[in-house]
């Protein structure tokens, strides 16, 4: 599992960022922060983000717009996202969020224990998924190399020596003389 992956916390309020970092610190994961949707997208596209905690309503690029963009980019489309909202349950928001493939929608104020449980599960599952994908790619490469080797087996460098090849003339004559001397 990539040990450099981190959880990116995105909110436009400094006090919320601090509270979320404090809630997640006991898990021991690397944490990153962003205060806008634009900043979040830049960090996600740079890589090493294993999970995104993302506020829905921010000035500029909203949390939903960040998720829409991430889902269109191959390298980011499978990163788990937990959306955070302080505006209560909203059927339209819930429908849109889950339609975009968001892992969960959490209402503020946040229960730290419940958040840690969700984050641990989603982050670890995503890291295991990435590790399995890496292993599958390695195994496919090995199978491909093996199949190519089977198609084109190496030719032997030298032919197998044949023991029925007659000996050299000089040796043969000398051997015959020795046999005649014995008789």
C-alpha positions as CSV (number, residue, x, y, z in Angstrom):
1,X,0.0,0.0,0.0
2,X,1.3,3.4,-0.8
3,X,2.4,4.9,2.5
4,X,2.6,8.4,1.1
5,X,-1.2,8.6,0.5
6,X,-3.0,11.1,2.6
7,X,-6.5,12.3,3.5
8,X,-7.3,15.7,2.1
9,X,-9.6,17.8,4.2
10,X,-11.3,20.6,2.3
11,X,-13.3,23.4,4.0
12,X,-13.3,27.2,3.7
13,X,-13.5,27.7,7.5
14,X,-10.3,27.4,9.4
15,X,-12.1,26.3,12.6
16,X,-13.7,23.4,10.8
17,X,-10.4,22.3,9.3
18,X,-8.9,22.3,12.7
19,X,-11.8,20.3,14.2
20,X,-11.6,17.7,11.4
21,X,-7.8,17.3,11.7
22,X,-8.2,16.9,15.5
23,X,-10.9,14.2,15.0
24,X,-8.8,12.3,12.5
25,X,-5.4,12.6,14.2
26,X,-5.8,9.5,16.3
27,X,-5.9,7.4,13.2
28,X,-2.3,8.2,12.4
29,X,-2.8,8.9,8.7
30,X,-1.1,11.7,6.9
31,X,-3.5,14.7,6.6
32,X,-3.6,17.5,4.1
33,X,-5.8,20.6,3.9
34,X,-7.2,22.9,1.3
35,X,-9.5,25.9,1.8
36,X,-11.1,26.0,-1.6
37,X,-12.4,23.7,-4.4
38,X,-9.6,25.0,-6.8
39,X,-6.9,24.2,-4.3
40,X,-8.4,20.8,-3.6
41,X,-8.4,19.9,-7.3
42,X,-4.8,20.9,-7.7
43,X,-3.7,18.7,-4.8
44,X,-5.8,15.8,-6.0
45,X,-4.4,16.0,-9.5
46,X,-0.8,16.0,-8.0
47,X,-1.5,12.6,-6.6
48,X,-1.1,10.8,-3.3
49,X,-4.6,11.6,-2.1
50,X,-6.3,8.5,-0.8
51,X,-9.5,10.0,0.5
52,X,-11.2,13.4,0.3
53,X,-13.3,15.0,3.1
54,X,-15.0,17.8,1.2
55,X,-17.4,20.6,2.3
56,X,-20.3,20.9,-0.1
57,X,-20.8,24.7,0.0
58,X,-17.7,26.8,-0.6
59,X,-17.1,30.1,-2.4
60,X,-15.9,29.6,-6.0
61,X,-15.8,25.9,-6.9
62,X,-18.3,23.9,-4.7
63,X,-17.7,20.5,-3.4
64,X,-20.1,18.9,-5.9
65,X,-18.2,20.6,-8.8
66,X,-14.9,19.2,-7.4
67,X,-16.5,15.7,-7.4
68,X,-17.9,16.1,-10.9
69,X,-14.5,17.0,-12.2
70,X,-12.7,14.2,-10.4
71,X,-15.1,11.6,-11.8
72,X,-14.2,12.7,-15.4
73,X,-10.5,12.2,-14.8
74,X,-9.2,8.6,-14.9
75,X,-6.5,9.1,-12.2
76,X,-9.0,10.6,-9.7
77,X,-12.3,8.9,-10.5
78,X,-12.0,6.2,-7.9
79,X,-10.8,8.3,-4.9
80,X,-13.4,8.0,-2.2
81,X,-15.1,11.2,-1.2
82,X,-17.0,12.0,2.0
83,X,-19.1,15.2,1.5
84,X,-19.7,17.4,4.5
85,X,-22.7,19.8,4.9
86,X,-23.9,22.0,7.6
87,X,-27.2,22.8,5.9
88,X,-29.2,19.7,7.0
89,X,-30.6,16.8,5.0
90,X,-31.5,17.8,1.5
91,X,-33.0,15.2,-0.9
92,X,-31.7,16.9,-4.0
93,X,-28.2,17.2,-2.6
94,X,-28.2,13.5,-1.4
95,X,-29.5,12.3,-4.8
96,X,-26.9,14.4,-6.7
97,X,-24.0,13.4,-4.4
98,X,-24.7,9.6,-4.5
99,X,-25.3,9.9,-8.3
100,X,-21.7,11.2,-8.6
101,X,-20.4,8.2,-6.7
102,X,-19.8,10.0,-3.3
103,X,-19.0,7.4,-0.6
104,X,-21.0,9.2,2.1
105,X,-22.7,12.5,3.0
106,X,-22.1,13.6,6.6
107,X,-24.1,16.3,8.4
108,X,-22.3,18.9,10.6
109,X,-21.8,18.9,13.5
110,X,-19.8,15.7,13.0
111,X,-19.5,12.9,15.5
112,X,-15.7,12.3,15.6
113,X,-16.0,8.6,16.4
114,X,-18.4,7.9,13.5
115,X,-16.2,10.0,11.2
116,X,-13.0,8.1,12.2
117,X,-14.8,4.7,11.6
118,X,-16.0,5.8,8.1
119,X,-12.6,7.3,7.2
120,X,-10.6,4.3,8.3
121,X,-12.8,1.9,6.4
122,X,-12.9,3.9,3.2
123,X,-9.2,4.9,3.2
124,X,-8.0,1.4,4.0
125,X,-10.3,-0.2,1.4
126,X,-9.1,2.2,-1.3
127,X,-5.5,1.5,-0.5
128,X,-6.1,-2.3,-0.7
129,X,-7.8,-1.8,-4.0
130,X,-4.8,0.2,-5.4
131,X,-2.4,-2.5,-4.1
132,X,-4.5,-5.2,-5.8
133,X,-4.6,-3.3,-9.1
134,X,-0.8,-2.9,-8.9
135,X,-0.4,-6.6,-8.3
136,X,-2.7,-7.5,-11.2
137,X,-0.7,-5.3,-13.5
138,X,2.5,-7.0,-12.4
139,X,1.0,-10.5,-12.9
140,X,-0.4,-9.6,-16.4
141,X,3.1,-8.4,-17.4
142,X,4.6,-11.7,-16.2
143,X,2.0,-13.7,-18.1
144,X,2.5,-11.7,-21.2
145,X,6.3,-12.1,-21.0
146,X,5.8,-15.9,-20.4
147,X,3.4,-16.1,-23.4
148,X,5.9,-14.3,-25.6
149,X,8.7,-16.6,-24.5
150,X,6.5,-19.6,-25.4
151,X,5.8,-18.3,-28.9
152,X,9.5,-17.8,-29.6
153,X,11.5,-20.5,-27.8
154,X,15.2,-19.9,-27.7
155,X,17.2,-21.9,-30.2
156,X,20.1,-24.0,-28.9
157,X,23.4,-22.3,-29.3
158,X,25.2,-25.5,-30.6
159,X,23.8,-28.8,-31.9
160,X,24.0,-31.8,-29.7
161,X,27.3,-33.7,-30.3
162,X,26.9,-37.0,-32.3
163,X,29.0,-39.8,-31.0
164,X,28.8,-41.6,-34.3
165,X,31.1,-39.1,-36.0
166,X,34.2,-41.0,-37.2
167,X,37.5,-40.1,-35.5
168,X,40.2,-38.2,-37.3
169,X,42.4,-40.1,-39.7
170,X,45.6,-39.9,-37.8
171,X,44.0,-41.2,-34.6
172,X,42.2,-44.0,-36.4
173,X,45.4,-45.2,-38.1
174,X,47.4,-45.1,-34.8
175,X,44.7,-47.0,-33.0
176,X,44.8,-49.7,-35.7
177,X,48.6,-50.1,-35.4
178,X,48.2,-50.5,-31.6
179,X,45.6,-53.2,-32.1
180,X,47.8,-55.1,-34.6
181,X,50.8,-54.9,-32.3
182,X,48.8,-56.6,-29.5
183,X,47.8,-59.6,-31.6
